[in-house]
């Protein structure tokens, strides 16, 4: 039986999805599921968190899922303000 190499999970916080994929590949890991969620503190399009903690020892080729920010949740008030600003 062959011994498998283990890689360390890359820290993908504050990366765009493309950079996160590249960082995972450099760590001999693969991008798993990409989910989205709203965030008041993380800019739209940036990775909020990942399914494997940064620095965790995992098997080479492990899929690491990421959560990408949709930015702040739009409320009726902010959506109205955005459309008014676009009209000006």
Buried (B, 14 or more C-beta within 10 A) or exposed (E): EEEEEEBBBBBBBEBBBEBBBBBBEEBBBEBBEEEBEEBEEBEEBBBBBBBBEEEEEBEEEBEBEBBBBBBBEEEEEEEEEEEEEEEE
